[in-house]
Amino acid sequence: LFRSVDVIGGYLPLKRAGANFVALCPFHKEKSPSFNVNPHRQIFHCFGCHKGGDVFTFVKEYENIGFVDAVTRLAERAKMPLEYVGGGAPDPQSRHEKDQLLQIHEQITQRWQTALANEASGQLARDYLAKRGVSEEAIKLFRIGAAPDSWDDTVNWAKSKDFPAELVEKAGLILKRDGSEGHYDRFRGRLMFPICDEQGRVIAFSGRVLSGDEKTAKYVNSPETPIFTKSKVFFGLDKSKRAILDAGFAIVCEGQLDLIACFMAGVQNIVAPQGTAFTDQHARILKRYVDEVVLCFDSDEAGQNAAVRSLDSLLASGLAVRVAVVPRPHDPDSFIKANGAEAFRQMIGNAAGYFDYYLERLCAQNPTNNDKGRLAVLRAMGEAVKKTGNQVLVDKYAQKTALRLGVSPDAVRSEFKKTGSASRPVAESESTESIELEEEILPPSTSEFWLLRLLVVCEGAAVALATKIQPAWIQHRVVREIVARWLELHAAGVWAGFASFMSQLESDEARSLLTEAAAENRAIPNPEQQLADVL
């Protein structure tokens, strides 16, 4: 149903190499292609990093999502309905409504893109973007649009498309009039930024005001809807997730224009929450991709306060945190325009650890030449650092705080103890599971690897194999797991072919080893005799 070349080719530029296809591996950095796609077996394998599996494994690894999400994503792309065994299926009516809401969001995005590009109502927005130095390439990539300054443009558009007003209201695009019938537009005279989910589907909007009095909100965002939860969505993640994985850390900035400026300047491992509110859900999303975050909020007081408020959520998810402070009066956008992308990269690279940043901020906010100011720094610093639950870190910053304030380390340690026994918030995964040391998986012996290769080539050899070998004789744990499962399926008479077998293997190591054996291009002369020789 899902051909490996079609699916993987949608992500990577594949080149034919004999019967197979090759590409540069997306899972590690390399200069010559070692990533192999076998259309006959419907598998992939990288001979560099040894990742391998079927199309579901590829989507799961590339998109950094779970197996069920990978299946759902492939089914949605192929417009195939999913059947659920044993309950748990989504309500068909709810699914239909979400599909309609996605359709409405996609079509109104196109409507506003057209208004920005071609209509007189988009002139203010075009002037603003030109003034901010936003390129045509960026406008197209981020699908920026313009909502006309009208009370009923979206209302009339929805009527022309036969979308029910109640559904468009549920999408958050129009509002019901108070005390009278009818609706009016939520977004009027605004520059429109589509907010996308991780699949790149438009699910909400953020609209920036272009004119109006001081009482007009600078930004108006979509309300929460059946397809949009503010605390679970980052602006830009659909475009930056690959760069985040490659860089090994994520930059978190404050606004859409900041992110666009960074992205177009080549700093693409960056996301922005909706507003400055950074939630536990946001932290958990980033933890799926990386272990380190660099906060790069605006240099004003609101931006720096947002950086401080983010600590608890980031620590709870086990993320390491650094803070890059943009010099006043800049934000990331204006800093890049004034100093260039390389200066911004250096600033990110030199970003201080969170507690070094926080200590400097506290000392700037409180006079350290009197007892009241010093005590305020000690208490705030003690409360923050003790949230890590790491005594080494607590002692390290007790010494740094002492040096900064000109007091003895023992006195600071004593004050830190008075702040209570707060410890780092425990991530959900840590609260129920013990940490296990990973077993190092060594390669199998040549004969055991050849046994796997021959099994792949001679799928019908399982009967002969069953009479001549016991899985317990195989020394390599992963090879033993594969062979045992292979024999089990044949003995039960339920062998359904190689692709089905791949999907039933439980461990990533087993899938990787089997795809390596199957991806070998060399022909095996007289495989039945060689199998007998190996046995």
C-alpha positions, 0 to 999 in steps of 0.5 A: 500500500505504501511503496518505500520509494514513493514514501521515502522519496517524498522526503529525500532526493533518491537516486537509482543505484542498480536495483536499489535507490540511494541518498545521503542519510537524513539521520547522520551527517555524511558526504557520500550516500550510504542510505539505501532503499530496497523497493523489492523488500520495501525497506531502507537501511543506512550502512553508515549509522545502521538505522533501518526498517520499513516505511513506518519506521522511516516516518517515525524516525524522520518525523520523530513521532510514535508508531501510531502517529506514523501510521495515521500520517501515512494513511492521511497522506494516502487518503485511506480510512483506518480501521481500529481493532478493539475500540479506540477509533476516533468518532467519525463525526468528530473526524469529519468536523476536523477535516472540514476545519482543516479545509477551511483554514487551508482555503482562507490561507489561500484567500489571504495570500491572494489579498496580500499579493494582488488586492488593493486591500493588501497594500498596507501589509505589502508596505509593512513587509517591505519596511521590515525587509521580509523577502518574497521568498519568506512571504511564500515559504511562510504563506503570509497573507493579509486580511482586508480591513472589513467587517464581513470579508470572511463572512461573505467568503465563507458564504461563497464557499458554502461553509456553514457560518457555525462551522466558520465560527468554530474555526475561530474566523468569525464571531457572532454579533451581540444582541443581533443575528449574523456574524462579523470577521475576527481578523480585520486589517491585519497581516496574517501568519498561518500557524501550522501543525507538525505536518504543515497543515494550517490550524490557526492564525496570528494577525498583526495590526497594521493601523488603528488606535492605541486601544487596538491589540497589536496581535489577535490570535485564533481561539482554541478550536478542535484542531488548535491548542495554543499550549501544544503548538510552536510557530515554525516547527513544521519547517524547522524540525529537521534543522533542530535534529541536525543542530542538536538544540532548539532556539526558542524566540518570541515572535513570528517575524523574529523566527522568519528573520532567523530562518531566512538568515540560515539559522533554522533550528528555531521555534516560537511559542504563541506569545511568550507563554512557554508551557510544560507541553511545549517543553515536552514537544522539544524534548522529543527532538533535542536535550538542549534549548537556547532561549532568545527572547526580546531584550525588553522586560517582558521578554526577559521575564518570559525567559525566567518563567520558562525554567520550571517547564524546561527543567521538568522535561529534563532539558538543558537550558541556555539564554542568549541575551540580545543587546538592547534595543534589539530583538532577533530580527533587528539584530540580524539586520544590523549585525548579520547572521554570523554575529547572531550565530556567535551570540547563540553559541556564546549563550550562557547557562541559565543559572549564570544568566539568572545570577547576572539578571538578579544582580542587575535588578538588586543593589548588591552593595547593601544587605537587602539587595544581597539577600534578595539575590541569595534567596532567588538564586537559592530557590531557582538552583535547588529546583534542579535537585542536583547538589553538584549544581547547587554547590557550583552556584553557591560558589559563583554567587558568593564570588559575585556578591563578595561573601564566603561560599559557606555563608551562601550555602547556609542561605541556600539551605534556608530556601526550602527543599524544593527539587526539580519537577520530575518528568512523567517518564522519570516518575514511573520508570527506573533508568536502565543502562543500555546494553552495547550491541556488538556485531554478530559473527560472520557466520551468523550474519550470513545466516540472516542473509541466506534466510532473506534470500531463501525464504523457503528454507525455514523448514529445513532450518527448523530441523537442523538448528535450535535458536539457543545455539545462536550466540548473538542475542539479536540474531537469535531473536530474529531467527526464533521469530522467523521459525515460530511464524513458519511453524504456525503456518502464518508466514506472510512475507518479509514486509509483514515479518519486519513489522512484527520485530519488537526491537530497533536493533533487530530491524536494523540488523535484518535490513542490513542483511536484506539491503546487501546487493551482492548476489549469492550463488547457490544459496541453498548449499551455502545455507547448509554449509553455514548450518 
